[in-house]
């Protein structure tokens, strides 16, 4: 696993906020290449227990998560592009895929921490969500709560 090096350029030793990047300079020069460290693919909204079981399967795989943004479900794979260089630049910039060419710094995640409508990191979270959504308390798949111990 690669370690994330600090951005190539800083202002006063720190990464500037988007609005503080000097006019005419490229925002990417101050970034640690967040956009090259994952990919997210839209998936069909899960509606059945079987759909959620598939989602649980996704999350049994290392470095995967699922999130919902603007009512769209996504499979998120946390993995670094194999052409990302240590200086956060693209090693195949002139022959990069079209999806990379179309990507813009106007709406990139340079200085934001995403908050999603829903975010699942573990298969256990999906199992709990599925139970809450599809099962009443009377038909829970969990073991019943043990009796409380007497107070002495």
N, C-alpha and C positions, 0 to 999 in steps of 0.2 A: 504494500500500500504506500502510495506517495504521500509525503507530508506537504501540507500547504505552506508554501513560502510566502512571506509578506509581499505586498504589491511592489512593483518595480519603483514607483514614485510615491512620495509622501509630501505633505506640507507640514512643517514643524514636527516631523517624525511620526505623523499620524495620517491615516487615510482621510481625505476630506469628504465632507458631505457632497452629494451630487451638485448642489447649487454653488459650492465653493471651488469647484474645479475651474481653473483659469480659462477664460474664453479662448476658443481656438485650439484647446488641448483635447486630446482623446480621453474620454472617461476610462476606457479599457487600460490605459497606462497606470491607473491608480487602483485597479481591481485585482482580486486574487482569482479571477476567472470562474466565478460561481456557475455561470451558464455552461461551462465545459465539464462540470463535475456531477452531472445527473442527466437523465432524460425522463420525460413523463409522456405517457401515451394515454389518450382517452379510452375508457372502457365503457361497456354498456352498464347502465345503472343496475345494480343487483336488486332483484325483487323477490326471489324465492330463497328458501333455506339452502337449496343446492347452489345457487349463485353465490351466496355468502360462504359456502363451503369451498368453492373454487377460490374465492378471495382469501380465505384462510390459508389455502395451499400456496398462493402467491407469497404470503408473508412468512411461510416456513422456509423460504429461500433468503439467503443472506443479502442484506443491503437493499431490500425492497420495502415499499410502504404504499399505502393507498390514501388518496385525499380527495375531497370534494371542494370545488371552487366554482362559484356561479352556477350551482346545480349540475355541474359536469363532474363525473367520476374519473379519476386518473390512477394509473399504475405508475408509481415513481420508482425509478431504479437509480440508486446512488452509486454511480460509477464514473470514473474519470475517462475522458476521451484519451485514447492511446497516443494522440498526436499533440496533446498539451505539453508544452515544454516547461522546464523549471522556472523560466522567467514569465510564465503565464501567457505566453504567446502561442499561436497556432503553428505547428510544424508543417502544415500543408495549406497555409493561408491562400495561396494562389490557385489551389485545386480543391479547396474545401467544398463540402456538399452544399447544395442550394439552400437547405434549411438554415445553415450557418450564414450564408450570404444574405438571406432575408431577415435575419435577426437584427434588431436595432437596439441601441443603448437608450432610446427614448423611454421604453417601458421595461427595461431590464431590472433585475433584482439587486443591482449594485449596492444600495445602502438600505435595503429593507429586510425585515425578518417576517416571513410569511406567516399569516394566521389563516387557517382554512376553516370552512364550515364544519368539516369532519376530517380527522386524521387518524389513521390506523397504522401502528408500527409493529404490532405483534399479532400472531394468530389467536392468542388468548383474548385480546381486545375484540376481535371479530366474533369469537364464540360468545362472549358476554353480550355484545350488541345483538347478535342473532337471537339469543335466548330472550333478551328483553323485548325484542320486536315480535317474535313469533310464538312465545310461550307464556301462558298465564302463570301466576304463582302456584296454582294447583297442579300444573303439569311440568314443573321445573325439572330439568335434567340434572340439577345439582342434588347433592345429598342434603337432607333436612338439617337445620341448625341443631346443634346439640343442646340439651337442657342446660340451664344455668346451674352452676354449682351453688349449694346452699351457703349462706353467709353464716359464719360461726361466731 
